[in-house]
Amino acid sequence: MECVEIAKMTSKGQITVPSMIRGILKLKQGSTVIFKVTRNGVLILPCEIKEKNPYTSKEWQKIEKLVAEKGKVYSSASQAKKHLKNL
């Protein structure tokens, strides 16, 4: 499929994606796109951004355990490291 459309850039560097292209790519208000520069030109691809949890469930368990032990004092750094290693 070949589709050629033209858009003019504003002084702020913005362009309006032509309606035919928006329809083909199923873009709507708030959609996110990727611009990829290739040897043949620029690709515009629709994409979806999803939130990713930065910690695994095992890491969350360690964090919750650390929070529960708030205020615990160790007499040396090696004791603290040993405790953390055992979590």
C-alpha positions in Angstrom: 0.0 0.0 0.0 1.4 3.4 -0.9 -0.1 6.6 0.5 1.5 10.0 0.0 0.3 13.0 2.0 1.9 16.4 2.7 1.9 18.4 5.9 3.5 21.8 6.7 5.6 22.3 9.8 4.7 25.2 12.2 7.2 27.6 13.7 7.1 25.4 16.8 8.2 22.3 14.8 4.7 20.8 14.9 2.9 19.0 12.1 -0.6 17.8 11.7 -0.7 14.1 10.7 -3.1 14.0 7.7 -6.4 12.3 8.5 -5.8 9.5 6.0 -2.6 8.6 7.8 -4.3 8.9 11.2 -6.9 6.5 9.9 -4.4 4.0 8.6 -2.4 4.0 11.8 -5.5 4.2 14.0 -4.2 7.3 15.7 -6.5 9.4 17.9 -6.1 12.3 20.3 -3.4 11.4 22.9 -1.9 8.6 20.7 1.9 8.2 21.0 4.1 7.7 17.9 7.8 6.7 17.4 9.9 8.5 14.8 12.7 6.3 13.4 15.3 7.7 11.0 16.4 5.2 8.4 18.5 5.5 5.2 15.3 5.7 3.2 13.6 8.3 5.3 11.7 8.6 8.5 9.2 6.0 9.8 6.3 7.1 11.9 5.0 4.1 14.0 2.2 4.0 16.5 3.2 2.8 19.9 1.7 2.1 23.3 3.5 3.1 26.5 2.7 0.9 29.5 3.7 1.5 33.1 6.2 -1.1 34.3 6.7 -2.0 37.9 10.4 -1.3 38.8 10.5 -4.1 41.3 9.7 -7.8 41.2 7.4 -9.2 43.9 10.5 -10.7 45.7 12.1 -7.3 45.7 8.9 -5.7 47.1 8.9 -8.3 49.9 12.5 -7.3 50.8 11.6 -3.6 50.8 8.5 -4.2 53.0 10.7 -6.2 55.4 13.2 -3.4 55.5 10.5 -0.8 56.2 9.1 -2.9 59.0 12.5 -3.0 60.6 12.8 0.8 60.4 15.0 2.1 63.2 17.1 -1.0 63.7 20.7 0.0 64.5 23.8 -2.1 63.8 27.2 -1.7 65.5 29.1 -2.1 62.3 28.7 -1.8 58.5 29.6 -5.5 58.2 26.7 -6.5 60.4 24.3 -4.3 58.4 25.6 -5.8 55.1 25.2 -9.3 56.6 21.6 -8.6 57.5 20.8 -7.2 54.1 22.4 -10.3 52.4 20.1 -12.6 54.5 16.9 -10.9 53.4 
